[in-house]
Amino acid sequence: MTEARSLPRILIIDDDASVQVSLALLLKQSGYTALSCDEPQQAMQILATQGIDLVLQDMNFSLQTSGEEGLNLLTEIKKLYPGLPVLLMTAWGSIALAVRGVKLGAADFFTKPWNNTQLVQLIGSTLAYSPGASASKPDRRLLDQQFEFADIVGEHPELLKVLATIGRVAKTNAAVLILGESGTGKELIADAIHRNSPRAARPAIKVNMGAITPSLFESEMFGHVRGAFTDAKTDRKGHFASASQSTLFLDEIGELNRNDQVKLLRVLQNQSYQPVGASKTEQADVRIISATNRELAELVAANEFREDLFYRLNLITIRLPALRERRSDIPLLAQRLIADLTRSYGMPAVVLSPSALNWLSSRHWPGNIRQLRQCLERTLLLVDKPLLEQNDFLFSEQHEEAQQQASVIDGLTLDQVEKHMIEKAMEQHQGNITRVAKVLGLSRFTLYRRLEKHQIVNAEADDNDEYAK
């Protein structure tokens, strides 16, 4: 039996001999086996025979500097070896070419000259998340034995895939983009990545990007020195400095305006920044995790989000399922949430009945876990019982609707209140005159007169109805 290889094998494809030598030395020092070649045909031969784990590929070759030959080689590699990660090497002026390469399947790109530490981190994170890193089906029990996931509740297969991904990428410095609807727990996932990372000893710094005004972006993110502007009476540390050797969580990244996207991109590319008014450059030793409930790819297509920043942020993408897509987890979540709520309020333990759990599991929950928690909290406060049943949640829901209607009615005239109530009843009963009249305690004739008075259109009215004439 052939002995399994212990060192990942990395192929360097570059027609510059000095680049080959420098990279090979760096890879050897970092615990990898390096192979080198200087042209595409030889690269394909090595790939066919040597069992390569990752490729470092230059985008430009001496005979053709437009980059098309590099793109063609990348396309051929991804066609024959779709699971093989490729990192592209490019000059600073050819970043647009590298972005095209990422769209064709490259894992990421780096610029020449490179930073050795950052490149080794990029290689390590890329290998950790390669498709062959884990082929087994995730098991919640085994995941909990290896990682700290106590705050994340659920056993649905889609959630287990998310946890398995966290386990693979947490130990790396790879940039992670978390996508999902509002209320799905994106911040919880970011916390789990940080908690299971080598940076967990220092607290993660969380920033809501939608809450930072453009005029304050640089000061908030990079800090400023005394006297940098009128109100800068003291030095101020920015979020990048606060997150040094830790994790910087950029929530609502899709809300960042185009000008500030450029400033953020520059820091991610250079791994350095300059506080406002300072002459000294600071190193940005942070791990970036970002999140949004918007589709960044669509924003890129609409020219609202920079394509190069998008590819910097989503080396690893984690997409969270909506609560309705993992209904089997709702009973577990509900019981965990109700236990947390009773503890936080100092209340005796409360149990959810099977009828309550079934009712909760049947709901659509457009607001996801956040809405589920709000529903449980409201019912817990309104109903003083040790066992909550379905009717208790129905009572709570009706109470909430009544409160909302009261807030709408407050301050209206009697005629406005009457119109509101008729419109609400017409909506609830799809314009059925008989049902609406019964609910409001009116005759059909009186209801028609009220509809006419308030100019409420009744699309369901029968043209032959004598009351409608």
C-alpha positions in Angstrom: 0.0 0.0 0.0 1.3 3.5 -0.9 2.0 5.7 2.1 -0.3 8.7 2.3 1.3 12.0 1.6 1.5 14.2 4.7 2.6 17.5 3.0 0.2 19.3 0.7 1.7 19.7 -2.8 1.6 23.1 -4.4 2.3 23.8 -8.1 3.8 27.2 -9.0 3.2 28.3 -12.6 5.2 31.4 -13.5 7.7 32.2 -16.3 9.8 34.3 -13.9 12.6 32.0 -12.4 13.1 34.4 -9.5 9.4 34.1 -8.6 9.5 30.4 -8.7 12.6 30.2 -6.4 11.1 32.7 -3.9 7.8 31.0 -3.7 9.3 27.5 -3.5 11.5 28.6 -0.6 8.5 30.2 1.2 6.4 27.1 0.7 9.1 24.7 2.0 9.6 26.9 5.1 5.8 26.8 5.7 5.6 23.0 5.5 4.5 22.4 1.9 6.0 20.6 -1.0 6.6 22.9 -4.0 6.7 22.0 -7.7 7.4 24.6 -10.4 7.0 25.1 -14.2 7.0 28.1 -16.5 4.4 27.4 -19.2 0.8 26.0 -19.5 1.6 22.7 -21.4 4.1 21.6 -18.7 1.6 22.6 -16.0 -1.1 20.4 -17.4 1.4 17.4 -17.5 2.3 17.9 -13.8 -1.4 18.2 -12.8 -2.1 14.9 -14.6 0.7 13.0 -12.8 1.7 14.6 -9.5 -1.5 14.8 -7.4 -1.4 18.6 -6.8 -3.4 20.1 -3.9 -3.3 23.8 -4.8 -2.0 25.9 -7.8 -0.3 29.3 -7.7 -0.7 30.6 -11.2 0.6 33.8 -12.8 -1.8 35.6 -15.1 0.8 36.9 -17.6 3.3 34.9 -19.6 6.2 36.4 -21.5 4.9 35.7 -25.0 1.5 37.2 -24.3 1.0 39.9 -21.7 -2.7 40.6 -22.2 -3.6 37.9 -19.7 -5.7 35.9 -22.1 -3.3 33.0 -22.0 -3.5 32.9 -18.2 -7.3 32.9 -18.3 -7.3 30.1 -20.9 -5.0 28.0 -18.6 -7.3 28.7 -15.6 -10.3 27.7 -17.6 -8.7 24.4 -18.7 -7.6 23.6 -15.1 -11.1 24.2 -13.7 -12.6 22.1 -16.5 -10.4 19.1 -15.8 -10.0 19.5 -12.0 -13.1 21.5 -10.8 -12.3 20.9 -7.1 -8.6 22.0 -7.3 -8.1 25.5 -5.7 -6.2 28.0 -7.8 -4.7 31.2 -6.5 -3.9 33.8 -9.1 -0.7 36.0 -9.1 -1.1 39.4 -10.7 0.6 42.8 -10.8 -1.2 45.7 -9.1 -2.3 47.2 -12.4 -4.0 43.9 -13.5 -6.4 43.4 -10.6 -9.4 43.6 -13.0 -7.9 40.6 -14.9 -7.6 38.7 -11.6 -11.3 39.5 -10.8 -12.2 37.9 -14.1 -10.2 34.9 -13.1 -12.1 34.6 -9.8 -15.4 34.7 -11.8 -14.0 31.8 -13.8 -13.4 29.7 -10.7 -10.2 30.8 -9.0 -10.3 30.7 -5.2 -8.7 34.2 -4.8 -5.8 36.3 -6.1 -2.8 38.1 -4.6 -0.6 40.9 -6.0 3.1 41.0 -6.7 5.1 41.8 -4.6 3.4 39.8 -2.0 3.5 39.8 1.8 4.9 36.4 2.9 2.8 36.2 6.1 -0.4 37.1 4.3 0.3 34.7 1.5 0.9 31.8 3.8 -2.3 32.6 5.6 -4.2 32.7 2.3 -2.8 29.4 1.2 -3.7 27.8 4.5 -7.2 29.0 4.5 -7.8 28.0 0.9 -6.5 24.5 1.5 -8.7 24.3 4.6 -11.8 25.1 2.6 -11.0 23.0 -0.5 -13.9 20.7 -1.6 -11.9 17.7 -0.5 -11.4 18.9 3.0 -14.4 17.1 4.4 -16.6 14.7 2.5 -18.4 13.1 5.4 -22.0 13.9 6.5 -22.0 16.4 9.4 -23.1 15.0 12.8 -24.2 17.4 15.5 -22.8 15.3 18.3 -19.4 15.0 16.7 -19.4 18.7 15.8 -20.1 19.6 19.5 -17.3 17.5 20.6 -14.8 19.3 18.4 -16.1 22.9 18.5 -17.9 25.3 20.8 -21.5 25.6 19.3 -23.5 25.8 22.5 -25.3 29.0 21.5 -26.5 27.6 18.1 -29.6 25.4 18.4 -30.7 22.9 15.8 -30.1 19.7 14.0 -31.5 20.3 10.5 -29.1 19.1 7.7 -28.8 22.7 6.3 -27.7 24.0 9.7 -25.3 21.2 10.2 -23.6 22.1 6.9 -23.2 25.6 8.2 -21.6 24.3 11.4 -19.3 22.0 9.5 -18.2 25.0 7.4 -17.5 27.0 10.5 -15.4 24.2 11.9 -13.3 24.1 8.7 -12.7 27.9 8.4 -12.6 29.1 12.0 -9.0 28.2 12.5 -7.9 30.1 9.4 -7.8 33.9 8.6 -10.0 33.6 5.6 -12.5 36.4 5.0 -16.1 35.1 5.6 -19.3 36.6 4.2 -22.5 35.5 6.0 -25.7 35.9 3.9 -29.2 35.4 5.2 -32.6 37.0 5.8 -33.0 39.4 8.8 -33.3 37.4 12.0 -31.6 34.2 10.9 -28.7 34.6 13.3 -25.9 36.0 11.3 -24.2 37.6 14.3 -24.5 34.3 16.2 -22.6 32.6 13.3 -19.9 35.3 13.4 -19.5 34.8 17.1 -19.1 31.1 16.6 -16.4 31.6 14.0 -14.5 33.9 16.3 -15.0 31.7 19.4 -13.5 28.7 17.6 -10.6 30.7 16.1 -7.0 31.2 17.3 -8.0 34.9 17.9 -10.7 34.0 20.5 -8.5 35.3 23.4 -9.4 38.8 22.4 -13.0 40.1 22.1 -14.4 40.5 18.6 -15.3 44.1 17.5 -18.7 44.5 15.9 -19.6 47.4 13.6 -22.9 48.2 12.0 -21.8 49.6 8.6 -25.2 51.0 7.9 -25.0 53.2 11.0 -21.8 55.0 10.1 -22.2 58.2 8.2 -19.8 58.8 5.3 -18.3 61.9 7.0 -17.3 59.8 10.0 -16.2 56.6 8.2 -12.5 57.1 8.3 -12.4 58.3 11.9 -14.7 55.5 13.1 -12.8 52.7 11.2 -9.2 54.0 11.3 -9.2 56.4 14.2 -7.7 59.9 14.3 -5.0 61.9 16.0 -5.5 65.0 18.1 -6.0 68.1 15.9 -6.9 66.1 12.8 -10.1 68.2 12.5 -12.0 70.8 14.6 -13.5 68.5 17.2 -10.6 66.1 17.5 -9.5 67.1 20.9 -7.8 63.8 21.7 -6.4 60.8 19.9 -9.1 58.2 19.1 -8.6 54.5 18.4 -10.6 53.2 15.4 -12.3 49.8 15.0 -9.3 48.3 13.1 -7.0 49.2 16.0 -9.5 47.9 18.6 -9.8 44.6 16.6 -6.0 44.1 16.3 -5.1 40.4 16.6 -8.8 39.7 16.8 -11.9 39.6 14.6 -13.7 42.6 13.0 -17.4 41.8 12.2 -18.8 44.2 9.6 -22.5 43.8 9.8 -24.9 45.2 7.1 -21.9 45.5 4.7 -24.3 45.9 1.8 -25.2 49.4 3.1 -21.7 50.8 2.7 -21.6 53.5 0.1 -19.2 53.4 -2.9 -16.7 55.9 -1.7 -16.2 54.1 1.6 -16.1 50.8 -0.2 -12.9 52.0 -1.8 -11.3 52.9 1.5 -12.2 49.5 3.0 -10.8 47.7 0.0 -7.5 49.6 0.2 -7.0 48.4 3.8 -7.9 44.8 2.9 -5.5 44.8 0.0 -2.6 46.4 1.8 -3.3 45.1 5.3 -2.5 48.6 6.6 -4.2 51.9 7.2 -3.5 55.4 8.3 -5.4 57.2 11.1 -6.9 60.5 10.1 -4.3 63.2 10.5 -1.4 60.7 11.3 1.8 60.3 9.3 2.5 56.8 10.5 0.9 53.7 8.8 -0.5 51.0 11.1 -0.7 47.3 10.3 -4.2 45.8 10.1 -3.8 42.4 11.8 -7.5 41.6 11.8 -9.7 38.7 10.6 -12.7 40.1 8.6 -16.2 38.6 8.9 -19.0 40.5 7.1 -22.7 39.9 6.9 -25.7 41.3 5.0 -29.4 40.4 4.3 -28.9 41.7 0.7 -27.6 39.9 -2.3 -24.2 41.4 -2.9 -23.9 39.7 -6.3 -27.0 41.6 -7.4 -25.6 44.9 -6.0 -22.4 44.3 -8.0 -24.4 43.7 -11.1 -26.3 47.0 -10.4 -23.0 48.8 -9.9 -23.9 49.6 -6.3 -21.1 47.4 -4.8 -17.5 47.2 -6.0 -16.8 43.8 -7.6 -13.2 43.7 -6.3 -14.3 44.3 -2.7 -17.0 41.7 -3.1 -14.3 39.1 -4.0 -12.2 40.2 -1.1 -15.0 39.7 1.4 -16.4 36.4 0.2 -13.5 34.0 0.1 -15.8 31.8 2.1 -19.5 32.4 1.9 -21.9 31.0 4.5 -25.6 31.2 3.5 -28.0 30.7 6.4 -31.3 29.0 5.8 -34.5 30.8 6.8 -36.4 29.4 9.8 -39.2 28.2 7.5 -36.6 26.1 5.6 -35.7 24.2 8.8 -39.1 23.8 10.5 -37.9 20.7 12.4 -35.7 22.9 14.5 -38.5 25.2 15.6 -39.5 23.0 18.7 -35.8 22.9 19.8 -35.4 26.7 19.3 -38.7 27.5 21.0 -37.9 25.5 24.1 -34.4 27.0 24.3 -35.7 30.5 23.9 -38.5 30.1 26.5 -35.9 28.8 29.0 -33.6 31.8 28.3 -36.5 34.2 28.6 -37.8 32.8 32.0 -34.3 32.9 33.3 -33.7 36.5 32.2 -37.0 37.7 33.7 -36.5 35.7 36.9 -39.7 33.7 36.3 -40.5 30.1 37.2 -39.9 27.5 34.5 -42.5 27.4 31.7 -43.3 24.4 29.5 -44.6 24.5 25.9 -47.4 22.0 25.2 -47.3 19.7 22.1 -50.2 21.8 20.7 -48.2 25.0 21.2 -45.1 23.5 19.5 -47.2 22.3 16.6 -48.7 25.7 16.1 -45.3 27.4 16.3 -43.9 24.9 13.8 -46.7 25.6 11.3 -46.1 29.4 11.2 -44.3 31.1 8.3 -42.0 33.4 10.4 -40.9 36.0 7.9 -38.9 37.6 10.7 -37.2 34.2 11.4 -35.7 33.5 14.8 -36.0 37.1 16.0 -39.8 37.1 15.3 -40.2 33.7 17.0 -38.4 35.0 20.1 -40.7 38.1 20.1 -43.8 35.9 19.9 -42.6 33.7 22.8 -41.7 36.7 25.0 -45.0 38.5 24.4 -47.0 35.4 25.3 -44.9 34.7 28.3 -45.6 38.2 29.7 -49.3 38.2 28.8 -50.1 34.7 30.0 -49.2 33.7 33.6 -49.3 29.9 33.3 -46.7 27.1 33.8 -47.9 25.4 30.7 -48.4 27.4 27.5 -50.8 26.0 24.9 -51.8 26.9 21.4 -54.8 29.0 22.6 -52.4 31.1 24.7 -50.4 32.0 21.6 -53.6 32.8 19.7 -54.7 35.1 22.5 -51.3 36.8 22.4 -51.5 37.2 18.7 -55.0 38.8 18.9 -53.8 41.1 21.6 -51.0 42.3 19.4 -53.3 42.9 16.5 -55.7 44.8 18.8 -52.8 47.0 20.0 -51.7 47.7 16.4 -55.3 48.7 15.4 -55.6 50.9 18.5 -52.4 52.7 17.5 -53.8 53.3 14.1 -57.2 54.5 15.4 -55.7 56.8 18.1 -56.2 60.4 17.0 -58.7 59.7 14.2 -62.2 61.2 13.8 -65.3 59.0 14.2 -65.8 58.9 10.5 -62.1 57.9 10.0 -62.5 55.1 12.6 -65.6 53.8 10.9 -63.9 53.8 7.5 -60.9 52.0 8.9 -63.0 49.3 10.6 -65.0 48.7 7.4 -61.9 48.5 5.3 -60.3 46.0 7.7 -63.4 43.8 7.8 -63.6 43.9 4.0 -60.0 42.8 3.7 -60.4 40.0 6.2 -63.5 38.6 4.5 -62.4 39.2 0.9 -65.3 41.7 0.3 -68.1 39.2 1.2 -70.9 41.6 2.0 -73.0 39.2 4.0 -70.1 38.2 6.3 -68.8 41.8 6.7 -72.3 43.1 7.6 -72.7 40.4 10.2 -69.3 41.0 11.7 -69.9 44.8 11.9 -73.5 44.3 13.2 -75.0 46.1 10.2 -77.7 45.3 7.7 -76.6 44.8 4.1 -78.4 47.9 3.1 -76.6 50.0 5.8 -73.3 48.5 4.8 -73.7 49.5 1.2 -74.6 53.0 2.2 -71.4 53.2 4.4 -69.3 51.8 1.5 -70.8 54.6 -0.7 -70.3 57.2 1.9 -66.6 56.4 2.4 -66.0 55.7 -1.3 -64.8 52.1 -0.5 -64.7 50.1 -3.7 -66.4 46.7 -3.4 -65.0 44.5 -6.2 -67.1 41.5 -5.0 -70.5 43.3 -5.2 -73.1 41.6 -7.4 -74.4 44.0 -10.1 -77.9 42.5 -9.7 -78.0 43.1 -5.9 -80.8 45.6 -5.3 -79.0 47.0 -2.3 -76.0 47.9 -4.5 -78.0 50.0 -6.9 
